Amino acid sequence: IPSRLPEDMTILLFDSVREILFNVVKHASVDVAHVDVRCDGGKLDIAVLDRGTGFDPEATRSAGHPSGGFGLFSIRERLGLLGGELVIESSTGKGTRALLSVPVASSPPEVPEDRGRIRVLLVDDHPVMRDGLARLFSQEPDIEVVGEASDGRTAIDLAAKLTPDVVLMDVNMSDLNGIEATRLIRERLPRVRVVGLSMLDESEIVERMLEAGASAHLSKGGPTDEIVRVVRACAHGGPCPGEPGTTLSGS
């Protein structure tokens, strides 16, 4: 078993196993369950088994099922964000086996110490905005756009693969918003800096982004040279405008 898992993954696995055991108590009509933990080939498997009444696993794929369907549905969705999965094997009168699987690594990916140009990942659900930012940075000899994403899920995957110096993160996106994507990226890649971007520079949005681990927050309506300046400041490890405890406007 890995000596240390990312905090977000540890919490998710604990909550998931607890939810499944609650379902056993509430619905399986047994007072005994077994938890089996194994790690092999870069994957951590946790199996929760009982010999209770069982149920139809397909019914849990929609929220609100009386056999704890909402809980299992939520677990499946959250595991998917971390590249994992939940597999349920059950039938009436023959018990249930719930298998949670997540990828694990022997050590977190590291950002090379000296890579020259500042590597930036652009995340925005509007292609026009991404294109504008890419054009802006193409004029800067020390900044390189290494990838683009249109949603939070893709941003998490690309951040892990590309280990950019800075992620420019749109706050308001469907499916998985920029706040949650920032939280996951910072927990798994603490050396990657995130700068939030949104149309509105409301204090609540700024606070939530900073609490999620962003180094700064900028208004999309602000001057473009401010974006370049903040990206450089964050990438070079110096004090970033918008560090926790301060606010940053786009003007």
Salt bridges, closest charged atoms under 4 A:
ASP15 OD1 - ARG18 NH2 3.13
ASP36 OD2 - ARG38 NE 3.02
ASP45 OD2 - LYS43 NZ 3.95
GLU58 OE1 - ARG61 NE 3.53
GLU77 OE1 - ARG153 NH2 3.95
GLU89 OE2 - ARG97 NH1 3.80
GLU113 OE2 - ARG191 NH2 3.36
ASP124 OD2 - LYS220 NZ 2.78
ASP125 OD1 - HIS126 NE2 3.58
ASP131 OD2 - ARG135 NE 2.80
GLU140 OE1 - ARG232 NH2 2.67
ASP142 OD2 - ARG232 NE 2.71
GLU148 OE1 - ARG130 NE 3.17
ASP165 OD1 - ARG115 NH2 2.50
ASP170 OD1 - LYS220 NZ 3.12
ASP175 OD2 - ARG153 NE 2.75
GLU180 OE1 - ARG183 NE 3.66
ASP201 OD1 - HIS217 ND1 3.27
GLU226 OE2 - ARG229 NH2 2.80
GLU243 OE2 - ARG193 NH2 2.98
